[in-house]
Amino acid sequence: MLKTIADALGRDPDYSARQHRLSLLLKVLDGSLYDHLLYPFAQERMEGSGEYIPILKRRPSVRYRLAATVVEDSVSLLFGDGRFPAFDCADPQTRRGLERLAKALKLNQVMLEAATLGSIGSVAILVRVLNNRLFAEVKATPYLTPVWKRDAPDVLEKVTERFKVKGEALGSLGYDIAPEAAAVDFWFQREWDSDAETWHLPVRWDDPRAANPPVDESRTVRHGLGFLPLIWIKNLPGGDAIDGAATLPREAIETGIEIDYQLSQAGRGLRYASDPTLLIKEPAGADDANLIRSASQALIVSAEGDAKLLEISGSASQAVVDYCRTLRDLALEGAHGSRVNPDKLAAAQSGRAMELLNQPLIWLADRLRAAYGEGGLLPLTRLLIALSTTQALVLDDGPLPPLDPNARLGLVWPKWFAPTYSDSQVQAETFVTLTKAGLMSRASAVRLLAPTYDIDDVDAELARLMAEANPQAETPAPHSPSLQTPSPKNFGDSDD
């Protein structure tokens, strides 16, 4: 079914097969997969000709959005509220600087958006420094092409962005576009490398210069950093050299389409049951040309005639619902989504019980932690540290001193589900027993408890604990912290 809908969408031969595949997955994710279909589901025949319209050429009236459900659940379990990892660094100044950077850049929101867009296979995060302030931009990758260094396959050498855009949209951005070219497709292209962000002048799609458009010197920015201020994140293992595997497998997408059409057909059946077809056996009567179906209007036929309503059984709709529920369970099982029914949770469950209930979803989120933690957040953190050494950065709470680029970094992930009061009590008793027995230091206990109790500064918390334990000792001084672009989404899809 996905292939049939994709064939109706069409493919621009100027784009690669990779771009077509990622754009199709992006439409599945944002719910616009059926927008190109011309006919609503309730329309069975074409106006005028009366030709029958196949079901797969109609837009479903019910859209379950199975793909978005699985992606949103897994991303929320990955970077949702209370689940963002803490930075583990032996250098206190570097760790505090990273915590300030995380708040200033809203890294939580950045990584949530990155994991959502990256569910199609890959995502890119571009970092800019404007007026000594940092800005992070999450970019979908259908129109991006990365190139890695030959002698360092894990280091990006260049990333090229290239897509078609209408002349009218370019004109609104300040480009000199003739009025007669407003509806013409232009190639927009720019590149990022270790020296500059290079913009190219828009060129008509049929211009011989389209393969190598001239550089737009007025918009090109040369940063001279010596490294590319962009990271590339692959979603899941099992992809290729550029993209990882999508969060939702093709089989689950096919099943989701089947659910949409089955539920749409069930809804059509319910509407038909409310207004069934009237069947009249001739001869009908004297006034058969002006028949009115109404509870207050009697239908009179001749002795040889007959009139019936063609009704359907209500069990058919229930059978469709049961079928769709089974399809949903199969799709979620294949996509490692959560199949927990909230209606069957009679009482609050412990954190461990919730983990067992959501074990398939946790398995998916655990793989995403490797992709977007060690493969995304840590490289982004090292990029931010490198930027802090090249120029003076200013955050919302003041200037940021240069951070140590050689500091060893790690991530401390919180528990999957917040513990209940009974879980916290058992955990506290365990830490008390371990610290009293000399099997764990107080610093380690506080570090392990920090994500649960929202302790931002472990060192400051330990200092306060020492001050409370020794009120006669000199209290240490509290720590004071150290000092537009066009996109294919905005312009709409090109003519496929």
N, C-alpha and C positions, 0 to 999 in steps of 0.2 A: 504493500500500500504506500509506503514511503517513496518508493521509486516512481509509482504512478503520479503521486502529487508533485514530486520533484521534476518529472518530465513536463508536467503542465506548467511548472514555474519557468522552465527553460534555463539555458546556460549561455552566458556571453562567451563566445570563443576567444575573446581577448584576455580572459582571465584563466588562471590555471585550475586544474582539477582540485588542488588543495583549497584554493579560495572558494570554489563552489561548494565543497564539502563543509568547510567551516561556516560559511554563510548560511547553509541549510541548517546546521546544528544550532546556530545562533537564533534562527527563526523558530526552531523547536523550543528553545529556552525561553524566548520572550513572548511566545504565544502567537506569533504572526505567520505561522506555517500555512494557514489557509487563506490569508488575506488576498492572494492573487486569484482565487477561484471566484468567478463572476456571479454565480447563482446562489441564492439562499437555499437552505435545506428544504424549506416548505414548497419551493417551486419545482414541480415535476416536469413541466413542459415549457418549451420556448414560446415566447409570445409571437404570434403571427403564424409560424410554421407548425406549431403544435408538436414538434419533435421531442421525444422523450429525453430527459437529461439524466445520465447515469449518476448514481449516488456519489461516486468519488469525484465528480465535477461540481459538487455543491459544497458550500461551506457548512460544517457541522453547527447545529444550533446549541450544542452542549460541548464545552471544552474543559476536560478534567485537569489538564496541565500536570500530568504525571511527572514530566521532566523537571519542571520548576519545583515541584514538591520535594523530590529527592535531593535536588541541588540545594535548595534552601535549608532543608533539615541537616544535611551534612555540613554545610558551611556554618550554620549556627552552632553546631556541635564543635566546629573547628575554631572559630574566632568569635563566637557569640559573647554575650555579656558574662563576665566572670571566667571566661575560658581563654583569654589572651595570655600567651606565655610571658613569663618574666625573664629578664636578661640575667645570665650567669656570667660574671666577669670578676677576675681576681683583683683588678684595679678599681678601687671604689670611685675615683673621679670619672673614669670611663663609664662605669655602670650608671652613675647618677646622670651623666651627660646623655646616655642613651635613653634613660627614662624621661628626661626632659624633651628629647627629640621625639619620642613616641607620642607624648601629649601634644607637642606643638604641631606635628604633622598629622595628628589623628590617625596613627598607624593602624589602629583597630578598624576604622572604616575603610582605610586603603586596602587592607588585606581581605576584608569581607568582600569588597567589590572585586578584587583580583581573583579570589577563589570562585566567585560566582561567574565572572566572565571567562575565567580559565577552564571552567567545566567542559567547554567544547573541545579542549585539547591543549591550549596554551594561552598565556597572557603576558603582557609586558608592562613594566612599571618604569616610567620616565621621571627623572628627578631634575628639576631646574633650580638655579639660584638666581633670583631677581632682587636687586637692591639688598643683597646680603641675607635674604630670606629664602627658606627652602619651600619648594612646592613639589608635590608628587602627583603624577597623572597616570591613571590606569588606562591602558589601551588594549582594545580587542585586537586580535592578531590576523583576521582574515586578509587584511590588506598590507600586512607587514611581512617582510622577508629578511630573516637574519643570516649573517655570514660569520662563522667562527674562524679564529686564527688557525692556520695549518699546524703550527708548532705548539699550539695550546688549544685543543678542541673544546675546552670548557670556558674559554674567554671570548666574548663577543668582539668582533672586529668592526662590523658595520651592520646597521639595520635600515632597510629601505621601506618607505611607505609610498604606495602607488595605487591610485584608484581613479575612476571616472567621476566627473561631476559636471552638472549643467552650467552653461555659461551664465545663466541668470544668478545662480548662487555665488559664482565667483565675482560677478559685478557687485553684489551686495557687500562683499568683503574688500572692496576697493580696487579690484583689478579692472583694467580698461578693456571691457568686452563690448563689441559692437551690438546694437539692438537686434540685428538680424541673426546673431549667433546666440541669443538667449536660450534657445532650446537645443543647442548643439552640445554634444559631449566633448569635454576636455579632459586630458590627463593631468592629474595633480600629483606631484612627486616631491618628496624631500627625504633626506638621509641624515643619520646620526653616526658619527664616528668619534675617535678619540681626540679630534681637533676641533670639530665644528658641527653645527646643525645647519645643513645646507639645504636651501630651498631652491626649487626650479620654477621657471616660468611656466604657467599652464599652456599646453599645446593641444590643438584640436586633435581628435582621435585619428583623423585621416591624414595628418601632417607627417611628412617623412621624418621630421625631427622628434616624433613622439617617442622613439626608442631611446633617445639621448637628449632630453630637453635642455635648453640653456639654463645656466645658473642665474637665480634671482639674487643679485648682490645686495639689493636694498633690504632684503629680509633675512639673508644668511647671517648667522651669529657664530663667531669663532671664539670658543671658550678656552681652548688650549689646555685642557685638563690633563691630557696624556692618557686618559682612560674614558671609556664610553659610559656616560651617566644614565644607563638603562640596564635593567636586568630582564632576563627572559626566563619564565617559569613554565616547565612542562607539567601537565596535570597529573597523570597516573602512568605507571609503567605499562608497556605494551604498545606504545606508539611508534614513531619513527625518529629520524635525526632532528626534526624540527618540533613536532608536536607529540604530546603524550596521548594516551587513550582518553576518550571522553568519559565523564562520570556516568552518563547514562548510555548503556550499550544499544546497538541498533535494534536488537530484539525487543528491548523494553520500549523503544520509540514506536516500533511497529504495533506493539500491544496497546500502547497509549492511543494511537490513531484508531485502532479497532474499538476501544472503549468510547471514544468521542462519537463515532458513527453509530454504534449500537445504542448509546443513550439518546442520541438525536432521533434515531428511529423509534425508540420507545416513547419519547415525548410526542413525536408525530402520531403514534398510535393512541396515546391518551387524548390528544386533541380530536382525533377521528372518533373516538368513543363518545366524546361529548357532542359531536355533530355527525352521526352516521349517515351513510348514503341511503337515499330513498329509492326503492325499486317498485315500479308500478307495472302490473301485468295488464296489457290491453285486452278489451277496451276499458279505459280508465273512467270515463264519465263525460258529462256534457262540458264541464269547465276545466278540462285537463290542461289547458294552456296557461291557466293562472293558478296553479297549485301553490298553496302556502302551507309550510310545515309549522305548526304552532300548537301548543297545548290548548289554546282557546279556539282553534280552527279545525273543525271536523273535516276529514277527507272522505268524500263520497265517491264510490266507484260503482260500476254497473254490476249486474249479477254474475257476469262471466269474468269480470276483472278482479284484481287483487292488488294490495299495496303492503310492502314490508320494508323494515329498516334493516340494512345489512350491518349487523353489530359484530363486534369481536369480543372474545373472552378476556376478562381481566387477568387471567393467569398468564397470558402471554407477556404482559409487561413485567410481572414478577419474575418470570423466567429470564428475561433480559437483564434485570437487576442482579439476579443471582449469577448469571453468566459474567457480567461485568465485574462483580465482586471477586469472582475467581480469577479473571484476567488481571485485576489489580494486584492480587496476592502474588500471582506468578511474576508479574513485571517487577514488583518490589523485591521479590526474592532474587531475581536475576540482577537487579541493580543494587542490592544490599541496602535497600531502604527500610525504614521503620514500618513494621506491620502492627504496631501496638494500637489497640482500640481503646481510646480514653474512656468510653462508656463502661468498660469492664474493669476499670481501676476503682475498686470500692473505697480505698483509703490511701493515705499518703504512703509511698513506698520508700524504703531506704535507698541510699545511693547505690549500694551493691545490687539491690533488686532491680533498680532502673537500668543498670548496666546489663543485667541478664536479659531484661525485656527488650532492650535495644541493641543486642549483641551484633546483629548484621550491620546496623548503621554505624556502630563503633568500629567495626572492622574497616568499613569504608573511610571513616574519619581518621583512623589511625594511619592509613596509607596516605591520606591527604596531609597529615601532619608532616610526613617525610617530604612530600612534594613542596608544600608551601611554608614549612618551617625551615628545615635544613636547606631546601632548594630555593626558597624565596625570601623569607624574612631575614635569615642570616646574611645572604649576599647583599640584600638591601641595606642591612645594618653596616656591613663593611664599606659599602659605597658611601653611606652618610659619614662614616668616620674618615674616609679618604677626602671627602669634600671639606670636612672641618679642618684638615691640615693644609688645604690650598688657599683658603680665604677665611676672613672673619665672618662668622655666621651670627645672626641675631635672631633669638627666639622671642616668644611673647613675654617671657619673664626675664629677659636680659640677654647679654651676649653669651655665646657658647665658647669656652676655651677649646683649643685643639685637643682631640682625643687620641689615645695611643693606638696607632694602626697595627701594632704588634700584639695587642692584648688578645688573649684567648677568649673566645666567645662561646656561649652555649645558651640553650633555652630550657627553662623549667616549666613544663606544662602542668596545669592544674588537673584535678580529677575531672572525669567526664561529667559527673552530676554532683551538684552541691549536696553535702552530707546533711542528714537530718540532725535534730538535737541529740538523739541517742547515738548516732554515728560520731558526732563531735565529742560526746562524753567518753565513748570508748577510745577514740583517738587520743584525747587528752590524757586519759589514764595510761595508755600505752607509752606516750612520751615521758610522762612522769616516772614510770617504772624504768624505762631505758636510761634516762638521765641520772636517776638515783643510783642505778646499778653501774654507772660508768661505761655503759655501752654506746652512749651517744652524747655528744656535747650539746650544751644549750644553744650554741650558735646554729648547729645543724637542725635542731628541733624548730627554732624560730624560722629558719630558712624554708623548712618543709611546710610550716603553718602559714607562711606569708601569703601565698595565693588564696587560701581559704578565708583568711581574716583581713584581706586587703591591706597588708602591711607593705608600704611602698619602699621604705628604707630599713633594711634589716640591721645595718650598723647602728642607726639611730635608735632603733627599738632595743637592741642589746645594751646600748649606753643608758637608756632610761631604766632598764631592768637592773643594771648595776647600781645606778643611783638610788633606786628604791630599796635595794638590798643593803646598801651602805649609806644611810642618810647623812652620816657625819663626814663622809668623804666629799671632796670637792667635786661638784657637779660639772661635767664637761660642757663647754659652750655648745649650744645647738648648732647644727650644721646649717650654713647658709649657702644657697646655690651660687655657683660662679656665674662671675659675670659672663591669544585665540587662534584657533587653528581649524581649518575645514576638516570635516570627517564624513565618511560615506553615510553614516547614520543620520547626520543632520541634513545632508543633501538628498537623501532618499536613494533607493536602489537604482542602479543603472538599468537601461533598457535591456532586458534579457531576451 
